[in-house]
Amino acid sequence: MRIISKRQLKEMIPYSMQHIACLEKAGLFPKRVQLGPNRVGWIESEVLDWIQERMDAR
């Protein structure tokens, strides 16, 4: 399992962090993992699965 940073996420997903946060709250994007008081990350496999779902649905 690999945790990706905000910077790495932005390279994968062309959305603003505000939009990603809205999608997370709506349950439409993988939830972030709190790594420390000022650090979050996302599980790479969950993000890749989310991207694959979009590709399969087109």
PDB file of N, H, CA, C and O in Angstrom:
ATOM      1  N   MET A   1       0.852  -1.167   0.000  1.00  0.00           N
ATOM      2  CA  MET A   1       0.000   0.000   0.000  1.00  0.00           C
ATOM      3  C   MET A   1       0.900   1.232   0.000  1.00  0.00           C
ATOM      4  O   MET A   1       1.909   1.281   0.703  1.00  0.00           O
ATOM      5  N   ARG A   2       0.520   2.217  -0.793  1.00  0.00           N
ATOM      6  H   ARG A   2      -0.300   2.178  -1.364  1.00  0.00           H
ATOM      7  CA  ARG A   2       1.296   3.440  -0.904  1.00  0.00           C
ATOM      8  C   ARG A   2       0.391   4.632  -0.634  1.00  0.00           C
ATOM      9  O   ARG A   2      -0.739   4.690  -1.120  1.00  0.00           O
ATOM     10  N   ILE A   3       0.893   5.572   0.140  1.00  0.00           N
ATOM     11  H   ILE A   3       1.811   5.525   0.534  1.00  0.00           H
ATOM     12  CA  ILE A   3       0.166   6.820   0.422  1.00  0.00           C
ATOM     13  C   ILE A   3       0.750   7.900  -0.475  1.00  0.00           C
ATOM     14  O   ILE A   3       1.968   8.065  -0.548  1.00  0.00           O
ATOM     15  N   ILE A   4      -0.128   8.639  -1.159  1.00  0.00           N
ATOM     16  H   ILE A   4      -1.117   8.505  -1.099  1.00  0.00           H
ATOM     17  CA  ILE A   4       0.352   9.720  -2.017  1.00  0.00           C
ATOM     18  C   ILE A   4       0.034  11.070  -1.385  1.00  0.00           C
ATOM     19  O   ILE A   4      -0.935  11.213  -0.639  1.00  0.00           O
ATOM     20  N   SER A   5       0.860  12.045  -1.695  1.00  0.00           N
ATOM     21  H   SER A   5       1.647  11.929  -2.301  1.00  0.00           H
ATOM     22  CA  SER A   5       0.728  13.390  -1.146  1.00  0.00           C
ATOM     23  C   SER A   5      -0.259  14.213  -1.968  1.00  0.00           C
ATOM     24  O   SER A   5      -0.725  13.784  -3.024  1.00  0.00           O
ATOM     25  N   LYS A   6      -0.560  15.384  -1.469  1.00  0.00           N
ATOM     26  H   LYS A   6      -0.182  15.733  -0.611  1.00  0.00           H
ATOM     27  CA  LYS A   6      -1.441  16.318  -2.179  1.00  0.00           C
ATOM     28  C   LYS A   6      -0.845  16.661  -3.543  1.00  0.00           C
ATOM     29  O   LYS A   6      -1.567  16.721  -4.539  1.00  0.00           O
ATOM     30  N   ARG A   7       0.452  16.881  -3.591  1.00  0.00           N
ATOM     31  H   ARG A   7       1.038  16.832  -2.782  1.00  0.00           H
ATOM     32  CA  ARG A   7       1.117  17.215  -4.860  1.00  0.00           C
ATOM     33  C   ARG A   7       0.986  16.064  -5.855  1.00  0.00           C
ATOM     34  O   ARG A   7       0.682  16.289  -7.026  1.00  0.00           O
ATOM     35  N   GLN A   8       1.212  14.842  -5.399  1.00  0.00           N
ATOM     36  H   GLN A   8       1.459  14.659  -4.447  1.00  0.00           H
ATOM     37  CA  GLN A   8       1.090  13.684  -6.278  1.00  0.00           C
ATOM     38  C   GLN A   8      -0.350  13.500  -6.744  1.00  0.00           C
ATOM     39  O   GLN A   8      -0.592  13.134  -7.894  1.00  0.00           O
ATOM     40  N   LEU A   9      -1.303  13.753  -5.851  1.00  0.00           N
ATOM     41  H   LEU A   9      -1.106  14.050  -4.917  1.00  0.00           H
ATOM     42  CA  LEU A   9      -2.716  13.637  -6.217  1.00  0.00           C
ATOM     43  C   LEU A   9      -3.067  14.628  -7.311  1.00  0.00           C
ATOM     44  O   LEU A   9      -3.765  14.285  -8.265  1.00  0.00           O
ATOM     45  N   LYS A  10      -2.584  15.861  -7.175  1.00  0.00           N
ATOM     46  H   LYS A  10      -2.017  16.140  -6.400  1.00  0.00           H
ATOM     47  CA  LYS A  10      -2.888  16.888  -8.175  1.00  0.00           C
ATOM     48  C   LYS A  10      -2.294  16.550  -9.535  1.00  0.00           C
ATOM     49  O   LYS A  10      -2.823  16.981 -10.559  1.00  0.00           O
ATOM     50  N   GLU A  11      -1.200  15.784  -9.565  1.00  0.00           N
ATOM     51  H   GLU A  11      -0.770  15.434  -8.733  1.00  0.00           H
ATOM     52  CA  GLU A  11      -0.624  15.337 -10.836  1.00  0.00           C
ATOM     53  C   GLU A  11      -1.505  14.276 -11.488  1.00  0.00           C
ATOM     54  O   GLU A  11      -1.531  14.154 -12.712  1.00  0.00           O
ATOM     55  N   MET A  12      -2.224  13.510 -10.673  1.00  0.00           N
ATOM     56  H   MET A  12      -2.202  13.609  -9.678  1.00  0.00           H
ATOM     57  CA  MET A  12      -3.064  12.432 -11.178  1.00  0.00           C
ATOM     58  C   MET A  12      -4.468  12.910 -11.541  1.00  0.00           C
ATOM     59  O   MET A  12      -5.052  12.442 -12.518  1.00  0.00           O
ATOM     60  N   ILE A  13      -5.005  13.837 -10.760  1.00  0.00           N
ATOM     61  H   ILE A  13      -4.530  14.218  -9.967  1.00  0.00           H
ATOM     62  CA  ILE A  13      -6.391  14.294 -10.905  1.00  0.00           C
ATOM     63  C   ILE A  13      -6.376  15.789 -11.217  1.00  0.00           C
ATOM     64  O   ILE A  13      -5.867  16.569 -10.412  1.00  0.00           O
ATOM     65  N   PRO A  14      -6.911  16.208 -12.348  1.00  0.00           N
ATOM     66  CA  PRO A  14      -6.863  17.630 -12.710  1.00  0.00           C
ATOM     67  C   PRO A  14      -7.975  18.474 -12.064  1.00  0.00           C
ATOM     68  O   PRO A  14      -8.600  19.298 -12.731  1.00  0.00           O
ATOM     69  N   TYR A  15      -8.210  18.265 -10.788  1.00  0.00           N
ATOM     70  H   TYR A  15      -7.702  17.595 -10.246  1.00  0.00           H
ATOM     71  CA  TYR A  15      -9.218  19.022 -10.040  1.00  0.00           C
ATOM     72  C   TYR A  15      -8.514  19.876  -8.993  1.00  0.00           C
ATOM     73  O   TYR A  15      -7.408  19.560  -8.554  1.00  0.00           O
ATOM     74  N   SER A  16      -9.169  20.957  -8.604  1.00  0.00           N
ATOM     75  H   SER A  16     -10.068  21.213  -8.960  1.00  0.00           H
ATOM     76  CA  SER A  16      -8.637  21.758  -7.496  1.00  0.00           C
ATOM     77  C   SER A  16      -8.830  20.978  -6.197  1.00  0.00           C
ATOM     78  O   SER A  16      -9.655  20.068  -6.117  1.00  0.00           O
ATOM     79  N   MET A  17      -8.056  21.351  -5.193  1.00  0.00           N
ATOM     80  H   MET A  17      -7.385  22.089  -5.258  1.00  0.00           H
ATOM     81  CA  MET A  17      -8.192  20.682  -3.900  1.00  0.00           C
ATOM     82  C   MET A  17      -9.559  20.964  -3.292  1.00  0.00           C
ATOM     83  O   MET A  17     -10.096  20.124  -2.569  1.00  0.00           O
ATOM     84  N   GLN A  18     -10.128  22.128  -3.573  1.00  0.00           N
ATOM     85  H   GLN A  18      -9.692  22.810  -4.161  1.00  0.00           H
ATOM     86  CA  GLN A  18     -11.481  22.439  -3.092  1.00  0.00           C
ATOM     87  C   GLN A  18     -12.495  21.474  -3.676  1.00  0.00           C
ATOM     88  O   GLN A  18     -13.371  20.977  -2.968  1.00  0.00           O
ATOM     89  N   HIS A  19     -12.375  21.211  -4.972  1.00  0.00           N
ATOM     90  H   HIS A  19     -11.664  21.616  -5.547  1.00  0.00           H
ATOM     91  CA  HIS A  19     -13.324  20.302  -5.628  1.00  0.00           C
ATOM     92  C   HIS A  19     -13.153  18.876  -5.100  1.00  0.00           C
ATOM     93  O   HIS A  19     -14.137  18.169  -4.881  1.00  0.00           O
ATOM     94  N   ILE A  20     -11.922  18.463  -4.901  1.00  0.00           N
ATOM     95  H   ILE A  20     -11.122  19.037  -5.079  1.00  0.00           H
ATOM     96  CA  ILE A  20     -11.666  17.129  -4.352  1.00  0.00           C
ATOM     97  C   ILE A  20     -12.283  17.017  -2.958  1.00  0.00           C
ATOM     98  O   ILE A  20     -12.884  15.994  -2.629  1.00  0.00           O
ATOM     99  N   ALA A  21     -12.141  18.054  -2.142  1.00  0.00           N
ATOM    100  H   ALA A  21     -11.653  18.885  -2.409  1.00  0.00           H
ATOM    101  CA  ALA A  21     -12.719  18.035  -0.794  1.00  0.00           C
ATOM    102  C   ALA A  21     -14.240  17.910  -0.863  1.00  0.00           C
ATOM    103  O   ALA A  21     -14.841  17.186  -0.068  1.00  0.00           O
ATOM    104  N   CYS A  22     -14.865  18.613  -1.810  1.00  0.00           N
ATOM    105  H   CYS A  22     -14.377  19.201  -2.456  1.00  0.00           H
ATOM    106  CA  CYS A  22     -16.327  18.514  -1.972  1.00  0.00           C
ATOM    107  C   CYS A  22     -16.728  17.093  -2.380  1.00  0.00           C
ATOM    108  O   CYS A  22     -17.706  16.545  -1.872  1.00  0.00           O
ATOM    109  N   LEU A  23     -15.966  16.508  -3.298  1.00  0.00           N
ATOM    110  H   LEU A  23     -15.172  16.953  -3.711  1.00  0.00           H
ATOM    111  CA  LEU A  23     -16.255  15.133  -3.716  1.00  0.00           C
ATOM    112  C   LEU A  23     -16.092  14.160  -2.552  1.00  0.00           C
ATOM    113  O   LEU A  23     -16.890  13.235  -2.399  1.00  0.00           O
ATOM    114  N   GLU A  24     -15.065  14.365  -1.736  1.00  0.00           N
ATOM    115  H   GLU A  24     -14.417  15.117  -1.861  1.00  0.00           H
ATOM    116  CA  GLU A  24     -14.852  13.507  -0.561  1.00  0.00           C
ATOM    117  C   GLU A  24     -16.048  13.597   0.384  1.00  0.00           C
ATOM    118  O   GLU A  24     -16.555  12.575   0.847  1.00  0.00           O
ATOM    119  N   LYS A  25     -16.494  14.807   0.666  1.00  0.00           N
ATOM    120  H   LYS A  25     -16.082  15.637   0.290  1.00  0.00           H
ATOM    121  CA  LYS A  25     -17.621  15.000   1.586  1.00  0.00           C
ATOM    122  C   LYS A  25     -18.888  14.350   1.060  1.00  0.00           C
ATOM    123  O   LYS A  25     -19.712  13.862   1.834  1.00  0.00           O
ATOM    124  N   ALA A  26     -19.044  14.345  -0.270  1.00  0.00           N
ATOM    125  H   ALA A  26     -18.375  14.741  -0.899  1.00  0.00           H
ATOM    126  CA  ALA A  26     -20.228  13.745  -0.884  1.00  0.00           C
ATOM    127  C   ALA A  26     -20.091  12.230  -1.037  1.00  0.00           C
ATOM    128  O   ALA A  26     -21.031  11.566  -1.474  1.00  0.00           O
ATOM    129  N   GLY A  27     -18.930  11.680  -0.682  1.00  0.00           N
ATOM    130  H   GLY A  27     -18.167  12.219  -0.327  1.00  0.00           H
ATOM    131  CA  GLY A  27     -18.711  10.248  -0.815  1.00  0.00           C
ATOM    132  C   GLY A  27     -18.408   9.816  -2.238  1.00  0.00           C
ATOM    133  O   GLY A  27     -18.562   8.644  -2.582  1.00  0.00           O
ATOM    134  N   LEU A  28     -17.974  10.765  -3.072  1.00  0.00           N
ATOM    135  H   LEU A  28     -17.849  11.717  -2.793  1.00  0.00           H
ATOM    136  CA  LEU A  28     -17.723  10.477  -4.482  1.00  0.00           C
ATOM    137  C   LEU A  28     -16.243  10.375  -4.823  1.00  0.00           C
ATOM    138  O   LEU A  28     -15.884  10.216  -5.990  1.00  0.00           O
ATOM    139  N   PHE A  29     -15.392  10.465  -3.824  1.00  0.00           N
ATOM    140  H   PHE A  29     -15.684  10.595  -2.876  1.00  0.00           H
ATOM    141  CA  PHE A  29     -13.936  10.369  -4.014  1.00  0.00           C
ATOM    142  C   PHE A  29     -13.355   9.721  -2.773  1.00  0.00           C
ATOM    143  O   PHE A  29     -13.894   9.902  -1.681  1.00  0.00           O
ATOM    144  N   PRO A  30     -12.264   8.965  -2.909  1.00  0.00           N
ATOM    145  CA  PRO A  30     -11.669   8.324  -1.731  1.00  0.00           C
ATOM    146  C   PRO A  30     -11.305   9.340  -0.642  1.00  0.00           C
ATOM    147  O   PRO A  30     -10.792  10.422  -0.929  1.00  0.00           O
ATOM    148  N   LYS A  31     -11.574   8.975   0.582  1.00  0.00           N
ATOM    149  H   LYS A  31     -11.991   8.096   0.815  1.00  0.00           H
ATOM    150  CA  LYS A  31     -11.289   9.855   1.726  1.00  0.00           C
ATOM    151  C   LYS A  31      -9.792   9.943   1.983  1.00  0.00           C
ATOM    152  O   LYS A  31      -9.045   8.986   1.779  1.00  0.00           O
ATOM    153  N   ARG A  32      -9.385  11.108   2.431  1.00  0.00           N
ATOM    154  H   ARG A  32      -9.992  11.885   2.596  1.00  0.00           H
ATOM    155  CA  ARG A  32      -7.973  11.307   2.798  1.00  0.00           C
ATOM    156  C   ARG A  32      -7.665  10.611   4.110  1.00  0.00           C
ATOM    157  O   ARG A  32      -8.559  10.317   4.903  1.00  0.00           O
ATOM    158  N   VAL A  33      -6.390  10.355   4.323  1.00  0.00           N
ATOM    159  H   VAL A  33      -5.663  10.593   3.679  1.00  0.00           H
ATOM    160  CA  VAL A  33      -5.895   9.725   5.546  1.00  0.00           C
ATOM    161  C   VAL A  33      -5.116  10.787   6.310  1.00  0.00           C
ATOM    162  O   VAL A  33      -4.189  11.386   5.765  1.00  0.00           O
ATOM    163  N   GLN A  34      -5.480  11.023   7.556  1.00  0.00           N
ATOM    164  H   GLN A  34      -6.233  10.536   7.999  1.00  0.00           H
ATOM    165  CA  GLN A  34      -4.761  11.994   8.394  1.00  0.00           C
ATOM    166  C   GLN A  34      -3.479  11.331   8.880  1.00  0.00           C
ATOM    167  O   GLN A  34      -3.530  10.369   9.646  1.00  0.00           O
ATOM    168  N   LEU A  35      -2.334  11.838   8.441  1.00  0.00           N
ATOM    169  H   LEU A  35      -2.293  12.620   7.819  1.00  0.00           H
ATOM    170  CA  LEU A  35      -1.045  11.243   8.789  1.00  0.00           C
ATOM    171  C   LEU A  35      -0.403  11.923   9.987  1.00  0.00           C
ATOM    172  O   LEU A  35       0.418  11.323  10.682  1.00  0.00           O
ATOM    173  N   GLY A  36      -0.769  13.154  10.223  1.00  0.00           N
ATOM    174  H   GLY A  36      -1.436  13.641   9.658  1.00  0.00           H
ATOM    175  CA  GLY A  36      -0.237  13.930  11.333  1.00  0.00           C
ATOM    176  C   GLY A  36      -1.090  15.171  11.483  1.00  0.00           C
ATOM    177  O   GLY A  36      -2.084  15.320  10.772  1.00  0.00           O
ATOM    178  N   PRO A  37      -0.731  16.063  12.386  1.00  0.00           N
ATOM    179  CA  PRO A  37      -1.557  17.246  12.606  1.00  0.00           C
ATOM    180  C   PRO A  37      -1.688  18.136  11.365  1.00  0.00           C
ATOM    181  O   PRO A  37      -2.713  18.793  11.181  1.00  0.00           O
ATOM    182  N   ASN A  38      -0.668  18.159  10.525  1.00  0.00           N
ATOM    183  H   ASN A  38       0.164  17.625  10.675  1.00  0.00           H
ATOM    184  CA  ASN A  38      -0.686  19.035   9.350  1.00  0.00           C
ATOM    185  C   ASN A  38      -0.397  18.288   8.058  1.00  0.00           C
ATOM    186  O   ASN A  38       0.018  18.898   7.072  1.00  0.00           O
ATOM    187  N   ARG A  39      -0.611  16.982   8.048  1.00  0.00           N
ATOM    188  H   ARG A  39      -0.948  16.487   8.848  1.00  0.00           H
ATOM    189  CA  ARG A  39      -0.270  16.201   6.855  1.00  0.00           C
ATOM    190  C   ARG A  39      -1.368  15.193   6.564  1.00  0.00           C
ATOM    191  O   ARG A  39      -1.805  14.450   7.443  1.00  0.00           O
ATOM    192  N   VAL A  40      -1.807  15.185   5.299  1.00  0.00           N
ATOM    193  H   VAL A  40      -1.452  15.788   4.585  1.00  0.00           H
ATOM    194  CA  VAL A  40      -2.788  14.200   4.848  1.00  0.00           C
ATOM    195  C   VAL A  40      -2.241  13.496   3.610  1.00  0.00           C
ATOM    196  O   VAL A  40      -1.304  13.974   2.970  1.00  0.00           O
ATOM    197  N   GLY A  41      -2.829  12.379   3.292  1.00  0.00           N
ATOM    198  H   GLY A  41      -3.590  11.991   3.811  1.00  0.00           H
ATOM    199  CA  GLY A  41      -2.467  11.635   2.093  1.00  0.00           C
ATOM    200  C   GLY A  41      -3.654  10.815   1.634  1.00  0.00           C
ATOM    201  O   GLY A  41      -4.679  10.751   2.311  1.00  0.00           O
ATOM    202  N   TRP A  42      -3.508  10.192   0.484  1.00  0.00           N
ATOM    203  H   TRP A  42      -2.675  10.244  -0.067  1.00  0.00           H
ATOM    204  CA  TRP A  42      -4.551   9.340  -0.073  1.00  0.00           C
ATOM    205  C   TRP A  42      -3.932   8.003  -0.416  1.00  0.00           C
ATOM    206  O   TRP A  42      -2.765   7.936  -0.802  1.00  0.00           O
ATOM    207  N   ILE A  43      -4.699   6.941  -0.278  1.00  0.00           N
ATOM    208  H   ILE A  43      -5.647   6.995   0.036  1.00  0.00           H
ATOM    209  CA  ILE A  43      -4.208   5.617  -0.635  1.00  0.00           C
ATOM    210  C   ILE A  43      -4.225   5.514  -2.160  1.00  0.00           C
ATOM    211  O   ILE A  43      -5.272   5.629  -2.796  1.00  0.00           O
ATOM    212  N   GLU A  44      -3.052   5.296  -2.721  1.00  0.00           N
ATOM    213  H   GLU A  44      -2.202   5.202  -2.204  1.00  0.00           H
ATOM    214  CA  GLU A  44      -2.889   5.332  -4.171  1.00  0.00           C
ATOM    215  C   GLU A  44      -3.814   4.347  -4.876  1.00  0.00           C
ATOM    216  O   GLU A  44      -4.406   4.692  -5.899  1.00  0.00           O
ATOM    217  N   SER A  45      -3.950   3.146  -4.364  1.00  0.00           N
ATOM    218  H   SER A  45      -3.469   2.865  -3.534  1.00  0.00           H
ATOM    219  CA  SER A  45      -4.792   2.141  -5.027  1.00  0.00           C
ATOM    220  C   SER A  45      -6.255   2.584  -5.077  1.00  0.00           C
ATOM    221  O   SER A  45      -6.946   2.304  -6.057  1.00  0.00           O
ATOM    222  N   GLU A  46      -6.735   3.268  -4.039  1.00  0.00           N
ATOM    223  H   GLU A  46      -6.173   3.495  -3.243  1.00  0.00           H
ATOM    224  CA  GLU A  46      -8.118   3.764  -4.039  1.00  0.00           C
ATOM    225  C   GLU A  46      -8.308   4.842  -5.098  1.00  0.00           C
ATOM    226  O   GLU A  46      -9.333   4.875  -5.779  1.00  0.00           O
ATOM    227  N   VAL A  47      -7.322   5.724  -5.236  1.00  0.00           N
ATOM    228  H   VAL A  47      -6.490   5.698  -4.682  1.00  0.00           H
ATOM    229  CA  VAL A  47      -7.400   6.785  -6.250  1.00  0.00           C
ATOM    230  C   VAL A  47      -7.347   6.178  -7.648  1.00  0.00           C
ATOM    231  O   VAL A  47      -8.106   6.583  -8.529  1.00  0.00           O
ATOM    232  N   LEU A  48      -6.456   5.210  -7.855  1.00  0.00           N
ATOM    233  H   LEU A  48      -5.840   4.882  -7.139  1.00  0.00           H
ATOM    234  CA  LEU A  48      -6.369   4.549  -9.164  1.00  0.00           C
ATOM    235  C   LEU A  48      -7.653   3.807  -9.492  1.00  0.00           C
ATOM    236  O   LEU A  48      -8.083   3.802 -10.645  1.00  0.00           O
ATOM    237  N   ASP A  49      -8.275   3.179  -8.498  1.00  0.00           N
ATOM    238  H   ASP A  49      -7.926   3.183  -7.561  1.00  0.00           H
ATOM    239  CA  ASP A  49      -9.571   2.515  -8.708  1.00  0.00           C
ATOM    240  C   ASP A  49     -10.635   3.533  -9.105  1.00  0.00           C
ATOM    241  O   ASP A  49     -11.457   3.267  -9.982  1.00  0.00           O
ATOM    242  N   TRP A  50     -10.619   4.693  -8.463  1.00  0.00           N
ATOM    243  H   TRP A  50      -9.950   4.909  -7.750  1.00  0.00           H
ATOM    244  CA  TRP A  50     -11.578   5.755  -8.775  1.00  0.00           C
ATOM    245  C   TRP A  50     -11.411   6.211 -10.227  1.00  0.00           C
ATOM    246  O   TRP A  50     -12.394   6.404 -10.942  1.00  0.00           O
ATOM    247  N   ILE A  51     -10.155   6.381 -10.654  1.00  0.00           N
ATOM    248  H   ILE A  51      -9.356   6.225 -10.073  1.00  0.00           H
ATOM    249  CA  ILE A  51      -9.879   6.772 -12.041  1.00  0.00           C
ATOM    250  C   ILE A  51     -10.362   5.681 -12.990  1.00  0.00           C
ATOM    251  O   ILE A  51     -10.974   5.984 -14.014  1.00  0.00           O
ATOM    252  N   GLN A  52     -10.097   4.418 -12.667  1.00  0.00           N
ATOM    253  H   GLN A  52      -9.600   4.172 -11.835  1.00  0.00           H
ATOM    254  CA  GLN A  52     -10.505   3.306 -13.522  1.00  0.00           C
ATOM    255  C   GLN A  52     -12.028   3.239 -13.656  1.00  0.00           C
ATOM    256  O   GLN A  52     -12.545   2.952 -14.736  1.00  0.00           O
ATOM    257  N   GLU A  53     -12.747   3.504 -12.560  1.00  0.00           N
ATOM    258  H   GLU A  53     -12.328   3.738 -11.683  1.00  0.00           H
ATOM    259  CA  GLU A  53     -14.213   3.529 -12.626  1.00  0.00           C
ATOM    260  C   GLU A  53     -14.695   4.574 -13.625  1.00  0.00           C
ATOM    261  O   GLU A  53     -15.635   4.326 -14.380  1.00  0.00           O
ATOM    262  N   ARG A  54     -14.055   5.742 -13.633  1.00  0.00           N
ATOM    263  H   ARG A  54     -13.291   5.943 -13.021  1.00  0.00           H
ATOM    264  CA  ARG A  54     -14.441   6.796 -14.574  1.00  0.00           C
ATOM    265  C   ARG A  54     -14.174   6.363 -16.007  1.00  0.00           C
ATOM    266  O   ARG A  54     -14.976   6.619 -16.905  1.00  0.00           O
ATOM    267  N   MET A  55     -13.036   5.702 -16.212  1.00  0.00           N
ATOM    268  H   MET A  55     -12.384   5.493 -15.483  1.00  0.00           H
ATOM    269  CA  MET A  55     -12.689   5.242 -17.560  1.00  0.00           C
ATOM    270  C   MET A  55     -13.653   4.160 -18.043  1.00  0.00           C
ATOM    271  O   MET A  55     -14.047   4.145 -19.209  1.00  0.00           O
ATOM    272  N   ASP A  56     -14.026   3.261 -17.142  1.00  0.00           N
ATOM    273  H   ASP A  56     -13.706   3.273 -16.195  1.00  0.00           H
ATOM    274  CA  ASP A  56     -14.943   2.176 -17.502  1.00  0.00           C
ATOM    275  C   ASP A  56     -16.343   2.701 -17.814  1.00  0.00           C
ATOM    276  O   ASP A  56     -17.059   2.116 -18.627  1.00  0.00           O
ATOM    277  N   ALA A  57     -16.730   3.788 -17.179  1.00  0.00           N
ATOM    278  H   ALA A  57     -16.148   4.263 -16.518  1.00  0.00           H
ATOM    279  CA  ALA A  57     -18.087   4.330 -17.326  1.00  0.00           C
ATOM    280  C   ALA A  57     -18.262   5.176 -18.589  1.00  0.00           C
ATOM    281  O   ALA A  57     -19.387   5.527 -18.947  1.00  0.00           O
ATOM    282  N   ARG A  58     -17.181   5.499 -19.252  1.00  0.00           N
ATOM    283  H   ARG A  58     -16.268   5.214 -18.961  1.00  0.00           H
ATOM    284  CA  ARG A  58     -17.327   6.396 -20.406  1.00  0.00           C
ATOM    285  C   ARG A  58     -17.813   5.717 -21.644  1.00  0.00           C
ATOM    286  O   ARG A  58     -17.976   6.362 -22.679  1.00  0.00           O
TER     287      ARG A  58
END
